[in-house]
Amino acid sequence: MDTLNSAADGPELAEPYLREVLGMAGLAVEYVRAEANTLFLRGADGGEIPIADFAGGYGSVLLGHNHPEINRLAGELLDAGTPVHAQFSRHPYANRLAAELNRIVHRELGVDEPYFAIFANTGAEAVEAAVKHAEMDRGMRIAALREELERGTDAARAAVAAGTATVPGRVRGRFGLTAGQSDAAALDELTDRIARDNTAQTERPPLFLSLEGGFHGKLGTSVQLTHNEAYRVPFRSLAAQARFVPRDRPEALKEIHAEERGVLLGLTVTDGQVDVVERAFPVFCAFLVEPVQGEGGIQVLTAEFAAEIQRFCAEIDCPVVIDEIQSGMGRTGTLLASSQVGLRGDYYTLAKTLGGGIAKASVMLVRRDRYRREFEIVHSSTFAKDSFSCTIALKVLELLEADGGAAYRRAEERGEALRTMLESVRADHPALVKEVRGKGLMQGLEFHDQSGSPAASVRGLAESGLFGYFLAGHLLRAYRVRTFPTASAVNTLRFEPSLRVSDEEIARLEAGLRDVCRLLEEGAGEVLSGSAPTP
Ligand code: PMP
């Protein structure tokens, strides 16, 4: 492929190591144009070489690259001198976008409670906004709880001082209070003890719940919710930690709760006796979940697990943040993939295709009952909620909703065609292909681990940690097909093309995948890595 795209572009100053890795896997090419489901390379002869795009901007171009209606609108907006940045003024376009998102979300969920929208620029930023909001809400709930408990303590103190209540032996014994004290002294000792215990609880950092394999971004907090250790561990001291729940063991939720739960203590007076009451301390700040895990290897959340999460979170009053950044915006046949498994979120995050392939836009939605208006004062971003990206995002929704939702149906239909092809490859190569997973235009094909291959060249690919990238390099060189492995599961190739993907492109991908399987079976790892020519 180097001969296809060998233009010198100076010393490597922009992320030189990544460029090296790309080069190694045969993916260091430059795309010069994009249209619908095609990216174009500049060939050695100066002509364009079309590449079928199954990577789809990591899920950002469901409508296709440079959608004519979106580009036309972008041109019109710029020509008309749209006030792209008019921060801290009325933003009717943002309001219209929030209203339209609500209309669709209500239809899909069958609810009518409004979701308020907080805008951001990238996926990870929307996740950070959700987490920050959830933490603000948790802090306010804790403050309200402490006030309520303090009112109880004050009432107990007054009752003991007035001689209308005593501290019974049962309570003195349970807390090991100094023997023989007056009721007033015993109450002082008890309230000190309770205050110490309560402070120890409230000083615990919040705890998040996330699924094994989950990916929620790479910023300071969001990376702590991303399961992949390589991304997360170097930064663990930057933010609160998550407990990761195995996808196949919903009962782990109860175990984690039993290990982490805490209580706040307070006092009450019943029948002239002071008693100690326990109230659950909200240590769990939020449960983050992707309805279809993207970077974790295209793993579909089952309706059963979704129901477990919903039940568990309702029981402990832990908000559910549904991360639809990769799965949402119509890719799986509905705006929210989670609506198909009956999961309802307190929060949603959307990004990627929201920007129509040209704008950088994301949004966090939060259910009215959870909403804290104070958040709007403490959270903001210079670039978020601008007129350009909001107007483009509105257009995206219009295109998804047009003709009674034809785009959603097309995502399903194209997804089915893709999936049928992938399944047929798996059926013919069961020793190599472990599983095909996904929904709509979010499909993954997982290869069995090849580190035990009899061929040293194939073992080398597996042991490099870049297995899927080498396969992607071969597909690009030999089949003019662009795909990538998922970030945290490199044995899974992901396919997230646009609605414009054609039967011919799916057939080309099939030919490429069958060739990959054949080369793996023949032990021709050097062809896959590009160090030997394609036979
Ligand atoms: N959440 C999910 C589910 C994602 O797939 C991604 C990106 N792959 C993110 C969050 C982070 O989005 P961004 O790269 O725009 O920060």
Residues whose N, C-alpha, C, O or C-beta is under 5 A from the ligand:
A	BS01	PMP	T122 G123 A124 E125 F215 H216 G217 E290 G294 D323 I325 Q326
